[in-house]
Amino acid sequence: MPKMKTRKSAAKRYRISGSGRVRRPKCGGNHGMQEKSRKRLRRLRNNDMVHKTMQKHVKRMLPYG
């Protein structure tokens, strides 16, 4: 049986937390910073969790998940 390949695009975007949930970065923090408020930019720094309905799909792309 061959090894299951990692989807590299998913591996760069998602990480599995210690409790088994899927972490992802928040979107909207790459460019156009001067129009966004400081408060909004601080919120964008923090990670977010993938919704429970999508976790199974993401974990299937990550063989170590």
C-alpha positions in Angstrom: 0.0 0.0 0.0 1.6 3.3 -1.0 1.9 6.2 1.5 -0.7 8.9 1.4 0.6 12.2 0.1 0.2 15.4 2.0 -1.6 18.2 0.2 1.1 20.8 0.4 -1.3 23.7 0.0 -3.3 22.5 3.0 -0.1 21.9 5.1 0.9 25.5 4.6 -2.5 26.8 5.7 -3.6 24.5 8.6 -2.1 23.0 11.7 -3.6 20.6 14.2 -3.9 21.9 17.7 -3.1 19.8 20.8 -6.7 18.9 21.4 -7.1 17.7 17.7 -8.9 20.8 16.3 -7.7 22.5 13.2 -6.1 25.9 13.5 -6.0 28.4 10.6 -4.8 32.0 10.2 -7.4 34.8 9.8 -7.8 36.2 6.3 -7.3 39.8 5.3 -4.0 40.6 6.9 -1.7 40.8 3.9 -2.1 44.1 2.2 -4.0 47.4 2.4 -3.0 47.8 6.1 -3.2 51.6 6.2 -7.0 51.5 5.6 -7.6 49.0 8.5 -7.8 50.1 12.1 -5.1 49.1 14.6 -7.7 47.1 16.5 -8.7 45.2 13.4 -5.0 44.4 12.6 -4.4 43.1 16.2 -7.4 40.8 15.8 -6.1 39.5 12.5 -2.8 38.4 14.1 -4.5 35.7 16.2 -5.2 32.3 14.8 -8.7 31.0 14.3 -10.2 27.5 14.4 -11.7 25.8 11.4 -15.5 25.2 11.8 -16.4 21.7 13.1 -18.2 20.9 9.8 -15.1 21.4 7.8 -12.6 19.8 10.1 -13.0 16.3 8.6 -12.3 17.6 5.1 -9.1 19.4 6.2 -7.8 16.5 8.3 -8.2 14.2 5.2 -5.7 16.5 3.4 -3.2 16.2 6.2 -2.2 12.5 6.8 -0.8 13.4 10.2 -4.1 14.9 11.3 
